[in-house]
Amino acid sequence: MTPLDLLNAPEFADPRLTEVINLPPYQTGRPAQLGIFADTPIPTTYVKLGIVDGEITVIPARERGGPGNKNMRNNLAETMLTIPHFPLDDAITPSDLQNLTAYGMNYILQTLGGVVNQKMLSLRQKHDATHNQLDWGALKGQVQDGEGKVLADLFDAFDITQTTVAFALATTTTDVAAKNRAVKAAIRKELRGAPSTGVRVLAGAQWFDAYVNHPSVKAALKDYRGNTPDPGRDDIQDTFSYAGVTLERIDEEFQFRKPDGTFEVQPAVDADEAIAIPLGTPYFKRYIAPPDTIMDANIAPNPANKIFVSTDDLPHGKGRDIHTESNVLPVCTRPSLLIRLTM
């Protein structure tokens, strides 16, 4: 029995590998760690969205290859978004297994499992990074792929103007607590009674530092004896809670490949801006479409499987090809909840 024969064992079957690659919790980026988006499997490779009473709702679709994208900005009726397809391939080749036979069959099986798991981990990390970038785009209202192409812009598609709150952090007399109340009021208005576990502000570095060091914040906390740290005395790191709002400093960046092959670095949140969102609401969805296989067509996938794995023998006994794919699109179905904060 050769190592290639062992790859046909049940431990290395496609369903098992799909389970393995999806096993670790999705906590690569801050949106996933906060659990902002709820995984929502659908049976099609597109999702049709329409506006009902100011909320973007899913219009049921039953088959692939539906009508083309609709642009109905005049009456704000509906639009259709294609779920992007992210394939990523690798292979187990002789170089991964060379010289293992000298150590016996049990050692081969153990080491082969290690090789497969390492491949799964590497592929998983790349899919995770892709999903994290998509999540951040959805929180800003514009989902982009790795080349900077816009996959979904709900503000533009439905002619919605994003609410912006100018915090005037360069003005020493600004009442920052009052600005917090204005943000919370805007979010409460758009929630329309829906549940929420609180407001979270995801801030660029410059915005975060200006907020924490603002004179009104320092003055309010100078003699405060509670658990909130005093910016005038304590070292504020990545999070800060004040006047009913929790801030987080975001330093993540992404690289977008430009048409000329070079890369452009873009921050997850612009340094001089912030995003305010409610946590624990039903309006943040991550749509998951079926994988691109005949047997999975028109079947809503298992919500636990954001990544799908399939394998096949390479010609001439050269090893085993590993194909992975994810088909996801995060969307805020009530974009008016995404509040842009400027300095």
C-alpha positions as CSV (number, residue, x, y, z in Angstrom):
1,M,0.0,0.0,0.0
2,T,1.4,3.4,-1.0
3,P,0.8,6.8,0.5
4,L,-1.5,7.6,-2.4
5,D,-3.6,4.6,-1.6
6,L,-3.9,5.8,2.0
7,L,-5.4,9.1,0.7
8,N,-8.5,7.1,-0.2
9,A,-9.1,6.2,3.5
10,P,-12.3,7.6,5.1
11,E,-10.2,10.1,7.1
12,F,-9.3,11.9,3.9
13,A,-12.7,11.8,2.2
14,D,-14.2,15.0,0.9
15,P,-17.0,15.4,3.6
16,R,-14.4,14.8,6.3
17,L,-12.0,17.3,4.9
18,T,-14.8,19.9,4.6
19,E,-15.6,19.2,8.3
20,V,-11.9,19.6,9.2
21,I,-11.4,22.9,7.4
22,N,-14.5,24.4,9.0
23,L,-13.8,23.1,12.5
24,P,-11.9,26.1,14.0
25,P,-14.2,29.0,15.1
26,Y,-14.3,31.9,12.6
27,Q,-12.5,34.5,14.6
28,T,-9.9,35.8,12.2
29,G,-11.1,39.4,12.2
30,R,-12.8,41.6,14.6
31,P,-16.3,41.5,12.9
32,A,-16.2,37.6,13.3
33,Q,-15.0,37.8,16.9
34,L,-17.9,40.2,17.7
35,G,-20.3,37.8,16.0
36,I,-21.8,40.6,14.0
37,F,-22.9,38.6,10.9
38,A,-25.3,35.7,11.2
39,D,-24.6,32.9,8.7
40,T,-27.6,32.5,6.3
41,P,-27.5,29.6,3.8
42,I,-29.4,30.0,0.6
43,P,-30.0,27.6,-2.3
44,T,-29.0,29.9,-5.1
45,T,-25.9,31.7,-6.2
46,Y,-27.6,35.1,-6.0
47,V,-29.8,36.9,-3.6
48,K,-32.6,39.3,-4.6
49,L,-33.2,42.1,-2.2
50,G,-36.0,44.6,-2.0
51,I,-37.0,47.5,0.2
52,V,-40.1,47.1,2.5
53,D,-40.7,49.9,4.9
54,G,-37.1,51.1,4.8
55,E,-35.7,47.6,5.4
56,I,-33.9,45.6,2.8
57,T,-35.5,42.2,2.7
58,V,-34.7,39.0,0.8
59,I,-37.0,38.1,-2.1
60,P,-37.2,34.3,-2.3
61,A,-35.5,32.8,-5.3
62,R,-35.8,29.1,-6.3
63,E,-33.5,28.5,-9.2
64,R,-30.1,29.4,-10.6
65,G,-29.6,31.5,-13.6
66,G,-32.4,34.0,-12.8
67,P,-32.9,37.4,-14.5
68,G,-30.0,39.8,-14.8
69,N,-29.2,42.5,-12.3
70,K,-32.0,45.1,-12.0
71,N,-31.4,48.7,-11.4
72,M,-34.6,50.3,-10.1
73,R,-33.3,53.3,-8.2
74,N,-36.3,55.5,-9.2
75,N,-38.9,53.4,-7.3
76,L,-36.4,51.6,-4.9
77,A,-38.0,48.3,-5.8
78,E,-35.4,45.6,-5.9
79,T,-31.9,44.6,-6.9
80,M,-30.0,41.3,-7.3
81,L,-26.6,40.5,-5.8
82,T,-24.4,37.7,-7.1
83,I,-22.8,35.7,-4.3
84,P,-19.1,35.9,-5.1
85,H,-17.1,32.7,-5.7
86,F,-13.7,32.3,-4.1
87,P,-11.8,29.2,-5.4
88,L,-8.4,28.2,-3.9
89,D,-6.4,25.1,-4.9
90,D,-3.5,23.1,-3.6
91,A,-2.2,19.6,-4.0
92,I,-0.4,16.8,-2.1
93,T,2.6,15.9,-4.2
94,P,5.5,13.5,-4.0
95,S,7.6,16.2,-2.4
96,D,5.2,16.2,0.6
97,L,5.6,12.5,1.1
98,Q,9.1,11.6,-0.1
99,N,11.0,9.1,2.1
100,L,8.1,8.4,4.5
101,T,8.1,4.7,3.7
102,A,11.3,4.1,5.5
103,Y,9.6,4.6,8.9
104,G,6.8,2.1,8.6
105,M,3.1,2.2,7.7
106,N,1.8,3.6,11.0
107,Y,4.2,6.5,10.7
108,I,3.2,7.1,7.1
109,L,-0.5,7.4,8.1
110,Q,0.2,9.7,11.0
111,T,2.5,12.0,8.9
112,L,0.1,11.9,6.0
113,G,-2.6,13.2,8.3
114,G,-0.2,16.0,9.4
115,V,0.5,16.9,5.8
116,V,-3.3,17.1,5.0
117,N,-4.1,19.1,8.1
118,Q,-1.3,21.6,7.3
119,K,-2.7,22.0,3.8
120,M,-6.2,22.6,5.3
121,L,-4.9,25.1,7.8
122,S,-3.1,27.1,5.1
123,L,-6.1,27.1,2.8
124,R,-8.4,28.0,5.7
125,Q,-6.3,31.0,6.7
126,K,-6.6,32.5,3.2
127,H,-10.3,32.0,3.1
128,D,-10.6,33.5,6.6
129,A,-8.7,36.6,5.4
130,T,-11.0,36.9,2.4
131,H,-14.1,36.7,4.6
132,N,-12.7,39.2,7.0
133,Q,-12.1,41.7,4.2
134,L,-15.7,41.2,3.0
135,D,-17.0,41.7,6.5
136,W,-15.3,45.1,6.9
137,G,-16.6,46.2,3.5
138,A,-20.1,45.3,4.5
139,L,-19.7,47.4,7.7
140,K,-18.8,50.3,5.5
141,G,-21.6,49.7,3.1
142,Q,-19.4,48.6,0.1
143,V,-18.2,45.1,-0.2
144,Q,-15.0,44.7,-2.3
145,D,-13.0,41.7,-3.5
146,G,-9.2,41.3,-3.5
147,E,-8.8,43.5,-6.6
148,G,-10.9,46.3,-5.3
149,K,-13.9,45.5,-7.4
150,V,-17.2,46.5,-5.8
151,L,-19.3,43.4,-5.2
152,A,-22.2,45.1,-3.4
153,D,-23.0,48.7,-2.6
154,L,-26.4,48.9,-1.0
155,F,-26.3,52.7,-0.4
156,D,-25.8,53.1,-4.2
157,A,-28.2,50.4,-5.3
158,F,-31.1,51.7,-3.2
159,D,-30.2,55.4,-3.3
160,I,-29.8,55.5,0.5
161,T,-27.8,58.4,2.0
162,Q,-25.6,57.2,4.9
163,T,-26.1,59.0,8.2
164,T,-22.9,60.9,9.2
165,V,-22.2,62.4,12.7
166,A,-19.4,64.9,12.8
167,F,-17.8,64.7,16.2
168,A,-15.8,68.0,15.9
169,L,-13.0,66.4,17.9
170,A,-10.6,69.3,16.9
171,T,-12.9,71.7,18.8
172,T,-12.1,71.8,22.5
173,T,-15.6,72.8,23.5
174,T,-17.3,69.9,21.9
175,D,-19.6,67.9,24.2
176,V,-18.4,64.4,23.3
177,A,-21.0,62.7,25.6
178,A,-23.8,64.6,23.7
179,K,-22.3,63.3,20.4
180,N,-22.5,59.8,21.8
181,R,-26.2,60.3,22.6
182,A,-26.8,61.6,19.1
183,V,-25.3,58.4,17.6
184,K,-27.3,56.1,20.0
185,A,-30.5,58.0,19.1
186,A,-29.9,57.6,15.4
187,I,-29.4,53.9,15.8
188,R,-32.4,53.5,18.1
189,K,-34.5,55.2,15.5
190,E,-33.4,52.9,12.8
191,L,-33.8,49.8,15.0
192,R,-37.5,50.5,15.3
193,G,-37.8,48.5,18.5
194,A,-35.6,45.6,17.3
195,P,-33.3,44.1,20.0
196,S,-29.7,45.2,20.4
197,T,-27.0,44.5,23.0
198,G,-25.4,47.9,22.7
199,V,-23.5,50.3,20.3
200,R,-19.9,49.6,19.3
201,V,-17.7,52.2,17.6
202,L,-14.9,50.8,15.4
203,A,-12.5,53.6,15.1
204,G,-9.4,54.5,13.0
205,A,-6.3,55.2,15.0
206,Q,-6.4,59.0,14.6
207,W,-10.1,59.2,15.4
208,F,-9.7,57.0,18.5
209,D,-6.8,59.0,19.9
210,A,-8.5,62.3,19.3
211,Y,-11.7,61.0,21.1
212,V,-9.8,59.6,24.1
213,N,-7.7,62.7,24.5
214,H,-10.5,65.2,24.0
215,P,-10.7,67.8,26.8
216,S,-14.4,67.1,27.6
217,V,-13.6,63.4,28.0
218,K,-10.6,64.0,30.3
219,A,-12.5,66.5,32.3
220,A,-15.5,64.2,32.9
221,L,-13.2,61.3,34.0
222,K,-10.7,63.3,36.0
223,D,-12.3,62.8,39.4
224,Y,-14.4,59.7,38.4
225,R,-13.9,56.8,40.8
226,G,-15.6,54.1,38.7
227,N,-14.0,51.4,36.5
228,T,-13.5,53.6,33.4
229,P,-9.8,54.5,33.0
230,D,-8.8,58.2,33.2
231,P,-7.2,59.2,29.8
232,G,-5.3,61.9,31.7
233,R,-3.6,59.3,33.9
234,D,-4.0,55.8,32.4
235,D,-2.7,54.3,29.3
236,I,-5.7,53.6,27.0
237,Q,-4.9,50.7,24.7
238,D,-7.4,49.3,22.2
239,T,-10.8,49.7,23.9
240,F,-12.5,52.5,25.8
241,S,-16.0,52.9,27.2
242,Y,-17.5,56.3,27.8
243,A,-21.1,57.7,28.0
244,G,-22.8,54.5,27.0
245,V,-20.6,53.7,24.0
246,T,-17.6,51.3,23.7
247,L,-14.9,52.3,21.3
248,E,-12.3,50.0,19.7
249,R,-9.2,51.1,17.9
250,I,-8.9,49.3,14.5
251,D,-5.4,49.0,12.9
252,E,-6.2,46.3,10.3
253,E,-5.2,46.8,6.7
254,F,-5.8,45.0,3.4
255,Q,-3.9,44.7,0.2
256,F,-5.8,45.2,-3.1
257,R,-4.3,44.0,-6.3
258,K,-4.4,46.8,-8.9
259,P,-4.8,46.1,-12.7
260,D,-1.1,46.7,-13.2
261,G,-0.2,43.9,-10.8
262,T,0.9,46.2,-8.0
263,F,-0.8,46.3,-4.6
264,E,-2.6,49.2,-2.8
265,V,-2.9,49.1,1.0
266,Q,-6.3,50.2,2.4
267,P,-7.2,50.4,6.0
268,A,-10.2,48.5,7.4
269,V,-11.4,51.8,8.8
270,D,-9.9,55.1,7.6
271,A,-7.6,56.6,10.2
272,D,-9.7,59.8,10.7
273,E,-13.1,58.1,10.7
274,A,-15.1,55.5,12.7
275,I,-18.1,53.3,12.2
276,A,-20.9,53.0,14.8
277,I,-23.1,49.8,14.7
278,P,-25.5,48.0,17.0
279,L,-24.6,44.6,18.2
280,G,-27.0,41.7,18.6
281,T,-29.4,42.7,15.9
282,P,-31.0,40.5,13.1
283,Y,-30.0,42.9,10.3
284,F,-26.4,41.6,9.6
285,K,-26.4,38.6,7.3
286,R,-23.7,36.5,5.7
287,Y,-25.3,34.7,2.8
288,I,-23.7,31.4,1.9
289,A,-24.4,29.9,-1.5
290,P,-24.0,26.2,-2.5
291,P,-20.6,25.0,-3.9
292,D,-20.1,24.8,-7.6
293,T,-20.9,21.1,-8.0
294,I,-23.7,19.2,-9.7
295,M,-24.8,17.3,-6.6
296,D,-25.0,20.5,-4.5
297,A,-26.8,22.7,-7.0
298,N,-30.0,24.4,-5.6
299,I,-29.4,23.0,-2.1
300,A,-28.8,25.4,0.8
301,P,-25.5,24.4,2.4
302,N,-24.9,23.5,6.0
303,P,-24.5,26.8,7.8
304,A,-21.4,25.5,9.5
305,N,-19.7,25.0,6.1
306,K,-18.5,28.3,4.7
307,I,-15.6,26.4,2.9
308,F,-16.1,23.3,0.8
309,V,-13.4,20.8,-0.1
310,S,-13.1,18.3,-2.9
311,T,-10.2,16.2,-4.0
312,D,-9.1,14.2,-7.1
313,D,-6.2,12.2,-8.2
314,L,-3.6,14.0,-10.3
315,P,-2.6,12.3,-13.6
316,H,0.2,9.8,-13.7
317,G,0.2,9.2,-10.0
318,K,1.5,12.6,-9.2
319,G,-0.5,13.0,-6.1
320,R,-3.9,14.4,-4.9
321,D,-5.4,17.7,-6.1
322,I,-7.2,19.7,-3.4
323,H,-9.9,22.2,-4.4
324,T,-11.5,24.5,-1.9
325,E,-14.1,27.2,-2.4
326,S,-16.2,29.6,-0.4
327,N,-19.3,31.4,-1.7
328,V,-20.2,34.1,0.8
329,L,-21.5,37.7,0.8
330,P,-22.0,39.7,4.1
331,V,-24.7,42.3,3.9
332,C,-26.4,44.7,6.3
333,T,-30.1,44.5,5.4
334,R,-30.7,47.9,7.1
335,P,-27.8,50.0,5.9
336,S,-29.2,53.1,7.8
337,L,-27.8,51.4,10.9
338,L,-24.2,51.9,9.7
339,I,-23.4,55.4,11.1
340,R,-20.3,57.1,9.8
341,L,-18.4,59.2,12.3
342,T,-16.0,61.9,11.2
343,M,-13.6,64.0,13.2
